[in-house]
Amino acid sequence: MRKIALITGTGTGIGETVAELLLTEGYFVFGYSRSNSIKHSHFTFTKIDLSNLQEVQKLQLPNFDIASDVLLVNNAATIGSILPLDKKEITDIINEYNLNIITPTILCSKFINTYADKKKMIINMGSGAANNAIASWNTYCSSKSALDMLTNVISEENHKNLTVFSVHPGVVDTDMQKEIRESDVNSFPLHQKFVDYYTNKDLFSTNFVALKLLQIIEKKDNFEEIILNLRDFE
């Protein structure tokens, strides 16, 4: 049985680390992002701007004639411009929602249809921000909340041979955290809190997150909840 993973946002951060880990576990990995540094015989890279809905609509997921278990990790996301809503550019609002919720929704639909008869799993990378109203994270909080609900609804629809989770990874040492620390302190009331996470070494590593995701993938039947918070893991 061949194991196949489709992962968005493999250019950096969690997506890149998860792709590299799954390659060591014998997966054939398809990565979708704007950049790539992974070089492996079982890695196939597709350059795509996932905030561009025309590109996303045209995307053809790979077909497999052999028996396969297929995994989709909707990881790509943006914190967006960290500003009060009335200060944000309209184009930024559109692009942030496109990347964070519209593209994952489209990819879930394509994935379910393309692999209708195969055993499959979707992991949507959520966030604790889905449950917390954080000033100047307007599109991020709302889109992550929508992603959790999308995950719950997909589960309720009882699609054939499908397991689905939304995973909240916690505060992770990625480029997104760097963007948050470099944001305007006058526009982001919690700025110092996120600087302190970094200074106090309270950030999870991408390796930690990748290993926990592998645990979810391998032991999926052990989880009763659809929304999983990695902070609850031992």
C-alpha positions, 0 to 999 in steps of 0.5 A, spaced: 500 500 500 503 506 497 502 512 502 501 519 499 501 526 502 499 532 499 501 538 503 500 546 502 505 551 504 511 546 504 516 552 502 518 553 509 515 552 517 511 546 519 509 544 512 516 543 510 518 540 516 512 535 515 513 534 508 521 532 510 518 527 516 513 524 511 518 522 506 523 519 511 516 515 513 516 512 506 511 517 503 510 520 496 509 527 498 506 532 493 508 539 495 504 546 493 507 553 495 511 559 492 518 556 493 521 550 495 528 547 497 526 540 498 530 535 494 528 528 494 526 522 489 519 521 492 517 529 492 514 532 487 513 540 487 508 544 484 509 552 484 503 555 486 500 562 489 495 559 493 492 566 495 490 566 487 484 563 486 484 562 479 491 558 480 487 554 485 481 552 481 486 550 475 490 545 480 489 538 478 490 533 483 495 527 482 491 520 480 494 514 482 492 507 479 495 503 484 492 502 491 494 508 496 492 511 502 492 519 501 493 524 506 491 532 505 494 537 509 492 544 508 497 548 512 498 554 508 496 560 511 497 567 513 497 572 519 496 577 514 497 585 515 496 586 523 492 592 523 485 594 526 480 592 520 479 599 518 486 600 517 487 594 512 487 594 505 481 591 501 486 587 497 489 584 503 483 582 506 481 578 500 488 575 499 488 573 506 481 570 506 483 566 499 489 563 502 486 561 509 479 559 508 477 559 501 483 555 498 482 550 503 475 549 502 476 548 494 482 543 496 478 539 500 472 538 495 477 537 490 481 531 494 474 528 496 472 528 489 479 525 486 480 520 491 472 518 492 474 510 492 481 511 496 482 511 504 483 518 505 485 523 511 484 531 511 488 535 516 486 542 516 491 546 520 487 550 525 489 555 530 487 557 537 486 564 534 479 560 532 477 561 539 480 567 541 478 574 539 485 577 538 485 585 536 488 586 529 488 579 527 481 580 524 482 575 518 486 570 521 481 569 527 475 569 523 478 564 517 481 559 522 474 559 526 471 558 519 476 552 518 474 549 524 467 549 522 468 547 515 472 541 518 466 539 523 461 539 517 465 535 513 465 530 518 458 530 519 457 529 511 460 522 512 464 522 506 466 515 504 473 512 507 474 519 510 477 521 516 478 529 518 481 533 523 483 540 525 489 541 528 491 547 533 499 546 533 500 552 539 505 557 538 510 555 533 517 558 531 516 559 524 516 565 519 509 567 522 511 568 529 517 573 526 512 577 522 508 578 529 514 580 533 516 585 527 509 588 527 507 595 529 506 595 537 501 601 536 497 596 532 497 590 536 496 590 543 499 583 544 505 585 541 509 584 547 506 577 549 509 574 543 516 577 544 516 574 550 514 567 547 520 568 543 525 570 549 522 565 554 523 560 549 516 558 549 515 556 542 514 549 539 519 547 534 516 545 527 519 538 529 515 537 535 509 539 531 511 534 525 512 528 530 505 530 533 501 530 526 505 523 525 502 520 531 495 523 529 496 520 522 498 513 525 493 513 531 487 516 528 482 511 530 484 513 537 481 520 537 474 521 538 474 529 537 475 532 531 478 539 533 485 537 536 490 541 540 497 539 540 498 542 547 493 537 550 498 531 547 503 528 552 
